[in-house]
Amino acid sequence: MNELLDRLFQLRAKGTTAGTELIAGVTTFITMVYIIFVNPQMMAMTGMDHGAAFVGTCLAAALACYIMGLYANWPVGLAPGMGLNAFFTYTVVGEMGYSWQVALGAVFIAGVLFVIMSVTRLRRWMMDSIPLNMRIAMGAGVGLFVGFIGLKSGGIIVANGATYLSLGDLTKIETLLAAMSFLVIAILSIRKIPGAIIIGILGITTIAAFMGLVQIDGLVAAPPSLAPTFMQLDIVGALDVAMISVIIAFLFVNLFDTAGTLLGVASRSGLIDSQGNVQNIDRALKADSSASAVGAFFGCAPVTSYVESSAGVEAGGRTGLTAVVVGSLFLLAIFFSPLAAVVPAYATAGALIYVAILMLCGMEALDWSDMSEVLPALVTIVMIPLSFSIANGIALGFITYVAVKFFAGKRSDITLGAWFLGAIFLAKFTFL
């Protein structure tokens, strides 16, 4: 077995062992398993069957991890992306009024475009064409979007007719538990306790059970049927002009999030050689992009690489065996559907808020010395949550970028890609 694993994953050449990779895989899984509780909750709000969404989340994550591990030999875990699932649920289905089947069609189209970019020179052209500050702004804006949803689902902020928003009722036990969820996760993370997020979610769920707020009838059961969501995507319905901005949003957020995560993991795991070349980066991008497209078949928002994989790398993960271990654990997780079904929204609210804050950390890399750069980035960051749409926030950001650069006399800074996106988004607001 050791010889087989060594041939498949080059363990000796990478300076690791099967035991080390196993520990790394378990570590990565513990840090990202919270998605099997959060994602089904969001998907169920679109009308999807919760049990099918749970199984779909586990299966899509497992398949993506296997592709990454066996094809690219990278120690990276994948699952439906945070932020993109919120955009799928609250904007595409909730605000724009599309069915979840059509939204899945848009996810599939974006995934296919991602695959095409990954196997051609389009990827490098697009990466070079999008200004760095705008890339950073997309991630931070998505973070605020996720944080807003977490605060809302936890009852920490509520609608107010006079002031639009106000602080929720902190005397309500559910609101207090949501705030406690965030504090527990934050404190455990600061103390570098592995699995801080899942500990926080399950801890608050346990407290709620003792208080009689939820009832846990069991932990393990046969997996629910995947039939209600499997292969239910409506690709034809997604071929709507009004869906262009949605598809672009799915594509770009996934693209830049994936690229940033993979480069970060590569630097930590020794996958960058002395000349600065990243080993198998093309294969890793192909694995991620293909997983994103295939995930739509299981009823999932875009599947993407998780930055939490860095925890497994710190534990010694160096090869795709780490990803295979993560995928296998996601497969085992499908038998824990009773637990996923009872986790309340206020227990996961803290996780959303914490993840949002982590996503905001990238703002420190913005070029604050150049207002023509930072102003469009801030428009993007602010308008994503305030318009309650990742697509609209990105669109307004690019329109602002082109306008500011053009009239500030910095036309040479505007890349062809920025011109193209600015024109597409302007046409969207003008004619649609």
PyMOL commands that set and color helices and strands:
alter all, ss='L'
color gray80, all
select helices_A, chain A and resi 2-9+18-32+35-44+50-72+84-95+100-119+122-129+132-153+173-190+196-210+235-238+241-269+281-298+309-314+320-342+345-365+371-386+390-407+411-413+416-431
alter helices_A, ss='H'
color red, helices_A
select strands_A, chain A and resi 78-80+157-160+164-167+303-305
alter strands_A, ss='S'
color yellow, strands_A
deselect
rebuild
show_as cartoon
